[in-house]
Amino acid sequence: MQFFFKLIKNTFGLLLALVVIFEEWGWEPLMRFMGWLAHMPLVGWIERRIAALPPYGALVAFFAPGTLLLPVKLLALWAIGQGHTVLGVGVIVAAKLVGTAVLARIFILTQPALMRIQWFANLYRRWVPWKDALLLKVRSSHPWRLGRLMKRRFQRQIRRQTKRIGRWLRASARSPR
């Protein structure tokens, strides 16, 4: 029985770690994108209203994206069950990206109000060190370091190919036909 609980705990821990890593990976770039969107008048107006919410209104705004995307994700799981695997997985990935982007921006807007809710502030103070320790452990792992090395090599290769294509296009444009 103890083995069973340990297996469940480790499986849950792995799934949670994957979610945290995805959130961390996407949080900054998606938050910047949403910040860029804030320059649009309607989006800026909505953001000002969200930032002015009282603490529990901010809490509702913070949890709304996940709640609103839940039916979409359930429909995606249904599509996978019906044999539309690519569609279902695509919808889940898109929902995760949109949800992370919106959640990141809403958190930035509502964080001051949310920190006035004692239980939320206490959870947040526990969450941040746990998340940072997890990310440190993951980033120091061999697969992560290898993945980053492969990513840098791939980026260098893309830059070289892009320059080569650019030189070829410029040379082609100069040559008489």
SULJOHU-V173867 format. One record per helix or strand of 2 or more residues. SS is the DSSP state (H for helix, E for strand). FROM is the first residue (numbers start at 1). LEN is the number of residues. If there is no record, write none. Layout:
SS:FROM:LEN  SS:FROM:LEN
//
This chain:
H:2:36  H:41:11  H:55:27  H:85:30  H:118:22  H:142:33
//
